Amino acid sequence: MSYFDAASSAPLHPVARQALLASLDEGWADPSRLYREGRRARLLLDAAREAAAEALGCRPDELTFTSSGTRAVHTGIAGAMGGRRRVGRHLIVSAVEHSSVLHSAELFDVSEVPVDRTGAVDPRSYADALRPDTALACLQSANHEVGTVQPVAEVAAVCREAGVPLLVDAAQSLGWGPVEGEWSLVTASAHKWGGPSGVGLLAVRKGVRFSPQGPADERESGRAPGFENLPAIVAAAASLRAVRAEAEREAVRLRELTARIRSRVPQLVPDVDVVGDAERRLPGIVTFSCLYVDGETLLHELDRAGFSVSSGSSCTSSTLTPSHVLKAMGVLSEGNVRVSLPFGAVSEEVDRFLEVLPTAVASVREKLGAPTPSAVAHEDALVVDALGKRCPIPVIELAKVIGEVPVGGTVRVLSDDEAARLDIPAWCEMREQEYVGEEPADQGSAYVVRRIS
């Protein structure tokens, strides 16, 4: 079995396993106590904090260990907003932030900065979004779904000039290197770089106004209540140091493997859209979407073939809504596959994936078939009734009838599937047809497409 979902959670690093087992024996006591066992635990905690702070590029007393990366984000945003409550309650985020950031932002007056089709923000958009009552800005260092690296240093400079702190979610990138620029707060999660789950990092620069929210606690500077999970913390710091030592060499190797996937997939599989920035990206992540494919079925096919991959497709979601990242980018969401290679992934595994993928996609497309669309005349347009049908059926039915429409004629696709709002315009761009727009309908919406060629 080949595990290609390291962006969700990386396999436990051997160094993390060794450190975890050793600290279970040595680090079980309360590090706040003065007796021998407590002092031993305190030494382990201090050493872990120093190692993690060195990797982050901050002082040890600026670093807090939390119970998860999500908790680090929630604590960081709440504390920074609380510390600057006299300034205002305005918060700036990018449209492709991790859900933990977006959920926290819902508690405040939020402005969402758009991204381009690669998933990157324009630093000038942050400058345009700044207001007198802006208390905090947030930006991920690299995107978790498509791997695009953000211009953090440039955005940090914009925020610093305005006197607004910037919180950087570095969960995906910290294993590859420190965060660039003059950031104010950084969050991260150990299971992303091969540490154990249940350990997050929150760094708050000295001078940043920060007011922990909730009941006070004497541990972790009052920012992370509860007894520290010392064995997991030690393992997290040890594995971070270990992967950093390997990062430069491993980045070159994994970048070559993902570049091979990026170039070969469109050659091997028809009707595929490879998304994300081709150059400014994390070494191990490549994402693509396949037309006329049910994402959940494709993931099952690949799993049966021995590959564990992830997806941002609406077809794999119980809510049947498209990935907010793919939606913000304006790219195809159906049949989406994210391949994220772990440290140590080998060339032979990638080659086998490329052998298996075309058959898996063809099998899914065959299973879905090409449903005969319910088409009727509607003024000068053809109407495709795809109401009640889910991704990717509305696009399949559109593709089946577009050849029947004279050049210059239009098709109206009736659909109540949320994914159609994204997938039909993306299909038009891939097929060089004109997407006229969305119109209200008695049920769902009507998506109007004009045949160009």
KANOR-V129061 format. One record per residue. N is the residue number from 1. SS is DSSP state (H for helix, E for strand, C for the rest). PHI is phi in whole degrees, -180 to 180 (* if undefined). D_CENTER is the distance of its C-alpha to the mean C-alpha in Angstrom with 2 decimals. Layout:
n:N ss:SS phi:PHI d_center:D_CENTER
n:N ss:SS phi:PHI d_center:D_CENTER
This chain:
n:1 ss:C phi:* d_center:23.83
n:2 ss:E phi:-105 d_center:21.05
n:3 ss:E phi:-92 d_center:17.80
n:4 ss:C phi:-120 d_center:14.96
n:5 ss:E phi:-132 d_center:11.96
n:6 ss:C phi:-66 d_center:11.79
n:7 ss:C phi:-68 d_center:8.02
n:8 ss:C phi:-78 d_center:8.70
n:9 ss:C phi:-164 d_center:11.94
n:10 ss:C phi:-80 d_center:14.23
n:11 ss:C phi:-59 d_center:17.90
n:12 ss:C phi:-61 d_center:20.18
n:13 ss:C phi:-70 d_center:21.64
n:14 ss:H phi:-54 d_center:25.46
n:15 ss:H phi:-65 d_center:26.03
n:16 ss:H phi:-64 d_center:24.03
n:17 ss:H phi:-62 d_center:26.19
n:18 ss:H phi:-63 d_center:29.35
n:19 ss:H phi:-66 d_center:28.59
n:20 ss:H phi:-64 d_center:27.69
n:21 ss:H phi:-65 d_center:30.95
n:22 ss:H phi:-66 d_center:33.02
n:23 ss:H phi:-77 d_center:31.83
n:24 ss:H phi:-63 d_center:32.52
n:25 ss:H phi:-84 d_center:36.13
n:26 ss:H phi:-101 d_center:36.16
n:27 ss:C phi:-118 d_center:33.67
n:28 ss:C phi:-86 d_center:34.51
n:29 ss:C phi:-82 d_center:36.64
n:30 ss:C phi:-77 d_center:35.93
n:31 ss:C phi:-69 d_center:35.10
n:32 ss:C phi:-90 d_center:36.80
n:33 ss:C phi:-90 d_center:40.16
n:34 ss:C phi:-97 d_center:42.89
n:35 ss:C phi:-76 d_center:44.33
n:36 ss:H phi:-54 d_center:43.75
n:37 ss:H phi:-64 d_center:40.85
n:38 ss:H phi:-66 d_center:39.10
n:39 ss:H phi:-64 d_center:39.68
n:40 ss:H phi:-64 d_center:38.29
n:41 ss:H phi:-65 d_center:35.10
n:42 ss:H phi:-63 d_center:34.89
n:43 ss:H phi:-60 d_center:35.26
n:44 ss:H phi:-65 d_center:32.33
n:45 ss:H phi:-65 d_center:30.13
n:46 ss:H phi:-64 d_center:31.27
n:47 ss:H phi:-65 d_center:30.74
n:48 ss:H phi:-64 d_center:27.14
n:49 ss:H phi:-66 d_center:26.49
n:50 ss:H phi:-65 d_center:28.14
n:51 ss:H phi:-65 d_center:26.19
n:52 ss:H phi:-68 d_center:22.78
n:53 ss:H phi:-64 d_center:24.02
n:54 ss:H phi:-62 d_center:25.20
n:55 ss:H phi:-67 d_center:21.82
n:56 ss:H phi:-76 d_center:20.26
n:57 ss:C phi:85 d_center:23.22
n:58 ss:C phi:-136 d_center:24.63
n:59 ss:C phi:-81 d_center:27.73
n:60 ss:H phi:-57 d_center:27.89
n:61 ss:H phi:-78 d_center:29.07
n:62 ss:H phi:-95 d_center:25.98
n:63 ss:E phi:-107 d_center:23.72
n:64 ss:E phi:-122 d_center:23.23
n:65 ss:E phi:-91 d_center:22.06
n:66 ss:E phi:-118 d_center:20.44
n:67 ss:C phi:-82 d_center:20.00
n:68 ss:C phi:-174 d_center:16.17
n:69 ss:H phi:-65 d_center:13.15
n:70 ss:H phi:-62 d_center:12.96
n:71 ss:H phi:-63 d_center:16.67
n:72 ss:H phi:-62 d_center:16.34
n:73 ss:H phi:-63 d_center:14.20
n:74 ss:H phi:-60 d_center:16.69
n:75 ss:H phi:-66 d_center:19.62
n:76 ss:H phi:-64 d_center:18.67
n:77 ss:H phi:-67 d_center:18.27
n:78 ss:H phi:-62 d_center:21.31
n:79 ss:H phi:-68 d_center:23.38
n:80 ss:H phi:-68 d_center:22.81
n:81 ss:H phi:-66 d_center:23.53
n:82 ss:H phi:-66 d_center:26.49
n:83 ss:H phi:-69 d_center:27.82
n:84 ss:C phi:-117 d_center:27.89
n:85 ss:C phi:-63 d_center:29.00
n:86 ss:C phi:-73 d_center:32.12
n:87 ss:C phi:-73 d_center:30.17
n:88 ss:C phi:156 d_center:28.45
n:89 ss:C phi:-120 d_center:25.55
n:90 ss:E phi:-89 d_center:23.54
n:91 ss:E phi:-130 d_center:19.88
n:92 ss:E phi:-109 d_center:17.73
n:93 ss:E phi:-135 d_center:13.96
n:94 ss:E phi:-87 d_center:11.93
n:95 ss:C phi:-71 d_center:11.10
n:96 ss:C phi:-114 d_center:7.36
n:97 ss:C phi:-63 d_center:7.05
n:98 ss:C phi:-62 d_center:5.65
n:99 ss:H phi:-58 d_center:8.47
n:100 ss:H phi:-63 d_center:10.57
n:101 ss:H phi:-73 d_center:11.16
n:102 ss:H phi:-65 d_center:11.90
n:103 ss:H phi:-66 d_center:14.17
n:104 ss:H phi:-64 d_center:15.96
n:105 ss:H phi:-65 d_center:16.47
n:106 ss:C phi:-61 d_center:18.31
n:107 ss:C phi:-82 d_center:21.14
n:108 ss:C phi:-129 d_center:21.95
n:109 ss:E phi:-84 d_center:22.89
n:110 ss:E phi:-110 d_center:19.62
n:111 ss:E phi:-114 d_center:19.22
n:112 ss:E phi:-108 d_center:16.11
n:113 ss:E phi:-86 d_center:15.91
n:114 ss:C phi:-74 d_center:15.22
n:115 ss:C phi:-126 d_center:13.57
n:116 ss:C phi:-86 d_center:15.37
n:117 ss:C phi:-70 d_center:14.91
n:118 ss:C phi:-89 d_center:13.03
n:119 ss:C phi:95 d_center:10.32
n:120 ss:C phi:-98 d_center:12.29
n:121 ss:C phi:-89 d_center:14.23
n:122 ss:C phi:-100 d_center:17.97
n:123 ss:H phi:-52 d_center:19.33
n:124 ss:H phi:-66 d_center:22.26
n:125 ss:H phi:-67 d_center:20.27
n:126 ss:H phi:-67 d_center:19.82
n:127 ss:H phi:-62 d_center:23.55
n:128 ss:H phi:-68 d_center:24.36
n:129 ss:H phi:-83 d_center:22.47
n:130 ss:C phi:-65 d_center:24.37
n:131 ss:C phi:-134 d_center:27.18
n:132 ss:C phi:-59 d_center:29.97
n:133 ss:C phi:-100 d_center:28.37
n:134 ss:E phi:-74 d_center:24.88
n:135 ss:E phi:-97 d_center:24.34
n:136 ss:E phi:-160 d_center:20.81
n:137 ss:E phi:-124 d_center:17.94
n:138 ss:E phi:-128 d_center:14.28
n:139 ss:E phi:-155 d_center:11.87
n:140 ss:E phi:-71 d_center:8.88
n:141 ss:C phi:-76 d_center:10.36
n:142 ss:E phi:-155 d_center:7.79
n:143 ss:C phi:-78 d_center:4.56
n:144 ss:C phi:-78 d_center:2.28
n:145 ss:C phi:-100 d_center:3.77
n:146 ss:C phi:-120 d_center:6.77
n:147 ss:C phi:83 d_center:7.46
n:148 ss:E phi:-63 d_center:9.30
n:149 ss:E phi:-87 d_center:10.98
n:150 ss:C phi:-90 d_center:12.02
n:151 ss:C phi:-78 d_center:15.77
n:152 ss:H phi:-61 d_center:15.72
n:153 ss:H phi:-60 d_center:19.42
n:154 ss:H phi:-67 d_center:20.55
n:155 ss:H phi:-67 d_center:18.88
n:156 ss:H phi:-60 d_center:20.26
n:157 ss:H phi:-65 d_center:23.64
n:158 ss:H phi:-61 d_center:23.60
n:159 ss:H phi:-68 d_center:22.88
n:160 ss:H phi:-64 d_center:25.43
n:161 ss:H phi:-62 d_center:28.06
n:162 ss:H phi:-87 d_center:27.66
n:163 ss:C phi:76 d_center:27.82
n:164 ss:C phi:-110 d_center:24.45
n:165 ss:E phi:-68 d_center:22.31
n:166 ss:E phi:-117 d_center:18.71
n:167 ss:E phi:-98 d_center:16.18
n:168 ss:E phi:-111 d_center:13.46
n:169 ss:E phi:-85 d_center:10.46
n:170 ss:C phi:-105 d_center:10.87
n:171 ss:C phi:-56 d_center:9.37
n:172 ss:C phi:-81 d_center:7.97
n:173 ss:C phi:-106 d_center:11.04
n:174 ss:C phi:-63 d_center:13.93
n:175 ss:C phi:-66 d_center:15.25
n:176 ss:C phi:-95 d_center:15.86
n:177 ss:C phi:165 d_center:17.66
n:178 ss:C phi:-69 d_center:18.30
n:179 ss:C phi:-78 d_center:16.74
n:180 ss:C phi:-79 d_center:18.89
n:181 ss:C phi:85 d_center:20.95
n:182 ss:C phi:-94 d_center:22.70
n:183 ss:C phi:-73 d_center:20.02
n:184 ss:C phi:-107 d_center:21.38
n:185 ss:E phi:-136 d_center:18.96
n:186 ss:E phi:-134 d_center:16.22
n:187 ss:E phi:-124 d_center:14.25
n:188 ss:E phi:-160 d_center:12.95
n:189 ss:E phi:-138 d_center:13.05
n:190 ss:H phi:-64 d_center:15.58
n:191 ss:H phi:-71 d_center:14.41
n:192 ss:H phi:-79 d_center:11.61
n:193 ss:C phi:-115 d_center:14.62
n:194 ss:C phi:99 d_center:17.16
n:195 ss:C phi:-86 d_center:18.60
n:196 ss:C phi:-74 d_center:19.49
n:197 ss:C phi:-71 d_center:17.46
n:198 ss:C phi:90 d_center:18.75
n:199 ss:C phi:-134 d_center:18.63
n:200 ss:E phi:-120 d_center:16.67
n:201 ss:E phi:-120 d_center:17.75
n:202 ss:E phi:-133 d_center:18.68
n:203 ss:E phi:-110 d_center:20.63
n:204 ss:E phi:-126 d_center:22.75
n:205 ss:C phi:-61 d_center:24.96
n:206 ss:C phi:-60 d_center:28.65
n:207 ss:C phi:99 d_center:29.79
n:208 ss:C phi:-80 d_center:26.75
n:209 ss:C phi:-69 d_center:28.14
n:210 ss:C phi:-143 d_center:26.53
n:211 ss:C phi:-128 d_center:27.95
n:212 ss:C phi:-57 d_center:26.62
n:213 ss:C phi:-99 d_center:26.61
n:214 ss:C phi:94 d_center:28.29
n:215 ss:C phi:-60 d_center:31.19
n:216 ss:C phi:-71 d_center:32.10
n:217 ss:C phi:-145 d_center:31.80
n:218 ss:C phi:-79 d_center:33.41
n:219 ss:C phi:-87 d_center:30.69
n:220 ss:H phi:48 d_center:27.97
n:221 ss:H phi:57 d_center:29.58
n:222 ss:H phi:78 d_center:29.28
n:223 ss:C phi:-99 d_center:25.48
n:224 ss:C phi:-141 d_center:24.67
n:225 ss:C phi:-66 d_center:27.49
n:226 ss:C phi:104 d_center:28.73
n:227 ss:C phi:-68 d_center:29.87
n:228 ss:C phi:-65 d_center:27.61
n:229 ss:C phi:-82 d_center:26.37
n:230 ss:H phi:-61 d_center:28.10
n:231 ss:H phi:-58 d_center:27.85
n:232 ss:H phi:-69 d_center:24.06
n:233 ss:H phi:-63 d_center:23.89
n:234 ss:H phi:-61 d_center:26.24
n:235 ss:H phi:-65 d_center:24.33
n:236 ss:H phi:-63 d_center:21.02
n:237 ss:H phi:-67 d_center:22.87
n:238 ss:H phi:-64 d_center:24.76
n:239 ss:H phi:-71 d_center:21.84
n:240 ss:H phi:-63 d_center:20.03
n:241 ss:H phi:-63 d_center:23.32
n:242 ss:H phi:-67 d_center:23.72
n:243 ss:H phi:-70 d_center:20.45
n:244 ss:H phi:-64 d_center:21.05
n:245 ss:H phi:-65 d_center:24.50
n:246 ss:H phi:-97 d_center:23.19
n:247 ss:H phi:-62 d_center:20.25
n:248 ss:H phi:-62 d_center:22.27
n:249 ss:H phi:-68 d_center:23.97
n:250 ss:H phi:-69 d_center:21.06
n:251 ss:H phi:-62 d_center:18.88
n:252 ss:H phi:-61 d_center:21.74
n:253 ss:H phi:-69 d_center:22.08
n:254 ss:H phi:-69 d_center:18.51
n:255 ss:H phi:-63 d_center:18.16
n:256 ss:H phi:-66 d_center:21.32
n:257 ss:H phi:-68 d_center:20.15
n:258 ss:H phi:-72 d_center:16.97
n:259 ss:H phi:-64 d_center:19.23
n:260 ss:H phi:-63 d_center:21.61
n:261 ss:H phi:-65 d_center:19.18
n:262 ss:H phi:-58 d_center:18.21
n:263 ss:H phi:-82 d_center:21.95
n:264 ss:H phi:-84 d_center:23.35
n:265 ss:H phi:-58 d_center:21.31
n:266 ss:H phi:-63 d_center:22.68
n:267 ss:H phi:-77 d_center:26.09
n:268 ss:H phi:-90 d_center:26.07
n:269 ss:C phi:-124 d_center:24.55
n:270 ss:C phi:-71 d_center:25.78
n:271 ss:C phi:60 d_center:23.80
n:272 ss:E phi:-124 d_center:20.38
n:273 ss:E phi:-118 d_center:17.92
n:274 ss:E phi:-85 d_center:15.82
n:275 ss:E phi:-115 d_center:12.97
n:276 ss:C phi:92 d_center:11.34
n:277 ss:C phi:-69 d_center:13.71
n:278 ss:C phi:-75 d_center:16.26
n:279 ss:C phi:-113 d_center:17.28
n:280 ss:C phi:-85 d_center:14.97
n:281 ss:E phi:-147 d_center:12.19
n:282 ss:C phi:-67 d_center:11.50
n:283 ss:C phi:-63 d_center:14.41
n:284 ss:C phi:-102 d_center:13.16
n:285 ss:E phi:-112 d_center:10.47
n:286 ss:E phi:-142 d_center:11.92
n:287 ss:E phi:-131 d_center:11.08
n:288 ss:E phi:-146 d_center:14.00
n:289 ss:E phi:-124 d_center:15.48
n:290 ss:E phi:-114 d_center:19.06
n:291 ss:C phi:-62 d_center:21.54
n:292 ss:C phi:62 d_center:23.69
n:293 ss:C phi:-131 d_center:21.63
n:294 ss:C phi:-82 d_center:20.64
n:295 ss:H phi:-60 d_center:17.19
n:296 ss:H phi:-66 d_center:18.29
n:297 ss:H phi:-64 d_center:21.54
n:298 ss:H phi:-64 d_center:20.08
n:299 ss:H phi:-62 d_center:17.95
n:300 ss:H phi:-66 d_center:21.25
n:301 ss:H phi:-63 d_center:23.17
n:302 ss:H phi:-68 d_center:21.05
n:303 ss:H phi:-64 d_center:21.27
n:304 ss:H phi:-64 d_center:25.02
n:305 ss:C phi:-83 d_center:25.14
n:306 ss:C phi:102 d_center:23.67
n:307 ss:E phi:-127 d_center:19.99
n:308 ss:E phi:-100 d_center:17.09
n:309 ss:C phi:-128 d_center:13.99
n:310 ss:E phi:-119 d_center:11.10
n:311 ss:C phi:-155 d_center:10.58
n:312 ss:C phi:-105 d_center:9.03
n:313 ss:C phi:-70 d_center:12.73
n:314 ss:H phi:-64 d_center:14.69
n:315 ss:H phi:-69 d_center:17.24
n:316 ss:H phi:-103 d_center:15.51
n:317 ss:C phi:-107 d_center:15.11
n:318 ss:C phi:-67 d_center:18.17
n:319 ss:C phi:-87 d_center:17.88
n:320 ss:C phi:56 d_center:18.00
n:321 ss:C phi:-112 d_center:15.81
n:322 ss:C phi:-67 d_center:13.40
n:323 ss:C phi:-53 d_center:9.62
n:324 ss:H phi:-66 d_center:9.57
n:325 ss:H phi:-70 d_center:7.32
n:326 ss:H phi:-64 d_center:9.96
n:327 ss:H phi:-65 d_center:12.58
n:328 ss:H phi:-64 d_center:12.18
n:329 ss:H phi:-77 d_center:12.45
n:330 ss:C phi:74 d_center:15.43
n:331 ss:C phi:-112 d_center:14.96
n:332 ss:C phi:-61 d_center:16.06
n:333 ss:C phi:-109 d_center:14.08
n:334 ss:C phi:-71 d_center:16.79
n:335 ss:C phi:60 d_center:16.98
n:336 ss:E phi:-80 d_center:13.39
n:337 ss:E phi:-131 d_center:12.86
n:338 ss:E phi:-110 d_center:10.15
n:339 ss:E phi:-102 d_center:12.31
n:340 ss:E phi:-128 d_center:11.23
n:341 ss:C phi:-80 d_center:14.61
n:342 ss:C phi:-80 d_center:15.78
n:343 ss:C phi:-54 d_center:18.40
n:344 ss:C phi:93 d_center:21.63
n:345 ss:C phi:-59 d_center:20.55
n:346 ss:C phi:-110 d_center:23.65
n:347 ss:H phi:-60 d_center:24.66
n:348 ss:H phi:-62 d_center:26.58
n:349 ss:H phi:-67 d_center:23.60
n:350 ss:H phi:-66 d_center:21.84
n:351 ss:H phi:-61 d_center:25.17
n:352 ss:H phi:-68 d_center:25.63
n:353 ss:H phi:-60 d_center:22.25
n:354 ss:H phi:-67 d_center:23.41
n:355 ss:H phi:-75 d_center:26.70
n:356 ss:H phi:-79 d_center:25.36
n:357 ss:H phi:-56 d_center:22.78
n:358 ss:H phi:-57 d_center:25.44
n:359 ss:H phi:-66 d_center:27.50
n:360 ss:H phi:-64 d_center:24.68
n:361 ss:H phi:-65 d_center:23.71
n:362 ss:H phi:-61 d_center:27.42
n:363 ss:H phi:-65 d_center:28.08
n:364 ss:H phi:-66 d_center:25.57
n:365 ss:H phi:-63 d_center:26.97
n:366 ss:H phi:-68 d_center:30.45
n:367 ss:H phi:-64 d_center:29.79
n:368 ss:H phi:-70 d_center:28.54
n:369 ss:C phi:70 d_center:31.50
n:370 ss:C phi:-127 d_center:32.21
n:371 ss:C phi:-55 d_center:33.41
n:372 ss:C phi:-68 d_center:36.38
n:373 ss:C phi:-68 d_center:35.28
n:374 ss:C phi:-87 d_center:37.44
n:375 ss:E phi:-112 d_center:38.55
n:376 ss:E phi:-137 d_center:41.26
n:377 ss:E phi:-71 d_center:42.76
n:378 ss:E phi:-145 d_center:41.60
n:379 ss:C phi:55 d_center:43.64
n:380 ss:C phi:-99 d_center:42.65
n:381 ss:E phi:-119 d_center:39.32
n:382 ss:E phi:-95 d_center:38.32
n:383 ss:E phi:-110 d_center:36.51
n:384 ss:E phi:-107 d_center:34.11
n:385 ss:E phi:-90 d_center:33.86
n:386 ss:C phi:-112 d_center:30.50
n:387 ss:C phi:-62 d_center:30.60
n:388 ss:C phi:82 d_center:29.41
n:389 ss:C phi:-107 d_center:27.62
n:390 ss:C phi:-102 d_center:23.90
n:391 ss:C phi:-46 d_center:21.39
n:392 ss:C phi:-103 d_center:22.40
n:393 ss:H phi:-59 d_center:26.11
n:394 ss:H phi:-57 d_center:26.47
n:395 ss:H phi:-73 d_center:25.38
n:396 ss:H phi:-60 d_center:27.59
n:397 ss:H phi:-68 d_center:30.50
n:398 ss:H phi:-61 d_center:30.04
n:399 ss:H phi:-62 d_center:30.09
n:400 ss:H phi:-71 d_center:33.25
n:401 ss:H phi:-105 d_center:35.27
n:402 ss:H phi:-60 d_center:34.31
n:403 ss:H phi:-70 d_center:37.05
n:404 ss:H phi:-83 d_center:39.62
n:405 ss:C phi:-92 d_center:39.05
n:406 ss:C phi:-65 d_center:41.23
n:407 ss:C phi:-57 d_center:39.70
n:408 ss:C phi:97 d_center:39.20
n:409 ss:C phi:-79 d_center:39.04
n:410 ss:E phi:-126 d_center:36.21
n:411 ss:E phi:-124 d_center:34.42
n:412 ss:E phi:-110 d_center:33.28
n:413 ss:E phi:-99 d_center:30.67
n:414 ss:E phi:-88 d_center:30.94
n:415 ss:E phi:-150 d_center:27.82
n:416 ss:C phi:-113 d_center:26.55
n:417 ss:C phi:-92 d_center:23.16
n:418 ss:C phi:-59 d_center:20.32
n:419 ss:C phi:-65 d_center:18.49
n:420 ss:H phi:-62 d_center:21.63
n:421 ss:H phi:-61 d_center:21.02
n:422 ss:H phi:-99 d_center:18.19
n:423 ss:H phi:-74 d_center:19.46
n:424 ss:H phi:-68 d_center:23.05
n:425 ss:H phi:-61 d_center:22.53
n:426 ss:H phi:-65 d_center:20.21
n:427 ss:H phi:-62 d_center:23.02
n:428 ss:H phi:-61 d_center:25.56
n:429 ss:H phi:-67 d_center:23.97
n:430 ss:H phi:-66 d_center:23.77
n:431 ss:H phi:-98 d_center:27.36
n:432 ss:C phi:56 d_center:28.74
n:433 ss:C phi:-109 d_center:29.94
n:434 ss:E phi:-94 d_center:30.06
n:435 ss:E phi:-89 d_center:27.91
n:436 ss:E phi:-77 d_center:30.43
n:437 ss:E phi:148 d_center:28.46
n:438 ss:E phi:-107 d_center:28.10
n:439 ss:E phi:-125 d_center:31.24
n:440 ss:E phi:-67 d_center:32.05
n:441 ss:C phi:-139 d_center:33.66
n:442 ss:C phi:-58 d_center:35.63
n:443 ss:C phi:-130 d_center:32.72
n:444 ss:C phi:64 d_center:29.12
n:445 ss:E phi:-137 d_center:28.92
n:446 ss:E phi:-109 d_center:30.58
n:447 ss:E phi:-104 d_center:28.55
n:448 ss:E phi:-99 d_center:31.06
n:449 ss:E phi:-126 d_center:30.90
n:450 ss:E phi:-106 d_center:33.70
n:451 ss:C phi:-74 d_center:34.69
n:452 ss:C phi:-101 d_center:35.03
n:453 ss:C phi:-145 d_center:36.08
